[in-house]
């Protein structure tokens, strides 16, 4: 196998998959850091986002134009879910919210299955030939996915570093008591967090859908690698989630060298166990779980 | 009329009363210190002022207005800022961002407020881009005070600002406290280092088992035999 073969058949797919995990893992890390619970409905929220995009595409929109709209709609849904379910439980122990999020996950999946059925489908049909960039083969959708991920990550980092409310989100993640003493409105930060998280889940669902297929269990299968990525990078660390996502994605693609392909998904689980044993705070020293 | 007038306050975190009638006043531009043995209710008395306690008796009047039972965020806006003893900075944010969060509720241009804080804590100016969590204990305490001063409070509450600091930093924190007072802010602080605190304050209160035991100027309390025997170690 030549180096180019390695890049084209293992590394590029690994990076594309890893970028998708990264976008989802950022959402998990934000919920963990700011709202302080493990959000099990994350994957199914991604499924919903992917299907909202599908509805828009079916209505005649170009997939990549449908993406920002689907992100906005899913952001609204995420805020609604928080208001309807999680907000009621905020005074209770966090494990109650964690379990509730599992219930929300099942509900979201059922809604998707009722509205769109259980058969896999795609945003666009037909075979797309990759373009050759000095030997590296990239399909347009892969190029767009990587571009979109870079834009999302850079945009989010700028928001968190520069804007007043982005800083308020970081403050809430860093020291919630002191943030409240400083007059930061917890409700507004919570709403903003869900808007961002909703948009990110939709993006990850859509990008998984456009690179593979759209089906009702897609998000559920994303959950484990996304959690592995968030914990690997360090809970509460946006950059860590990106790093973790890429590592998990690439590791899954490379695992076929040593394991049969059907064990691909187990790689994320193995990585998760390994991190929890060796470095429970993750690569970038996140919060203690 | 004093700036802060706390009269016969009773209350606690849950149902039990930790404070059994505490009265404290702070005048404009005065440094008042609360000392007392462990478990005397020193920090609790301060938290009562900031609305972090269930107050079941007595009254707290600030700047002519009864603030008994107000929520902390309302009290902040009224002009009292509170620096907790521990976890009092945003460790993963820069020094400057800490100050920014301190001024979160302020609208408009904050440059004068930043300038004032950096003037009080010149050491921090060079470290403005450092993470607060990477600073030394003394500098972190300065960040915590600076954050609280961003809202331009009339009264600053400091909960054991010198806990765990070396004597050198303790002296520095006391000096800064004086500078803050000279800038027009009244200060109420709780101190474990009773001797040093009484020597530097204007007036002091000695609490024991949730009630006033002694009060007077710092010098008078230092000279008092009973106070000395109680916990100053002779």
Interface residues (C-beta under 8 A of the other chain):
Chain A: X164 X167 X168 X170 X171 X173 X174 X175 X177 X178 X179 X180 X181 X182 X183 X184
Chain B: X72 X73 X76 X77 X82 X84 X87 X88 X89 X90 X91 X92 X93 X97 X100 X101 X102 X104 X105 X147 X151
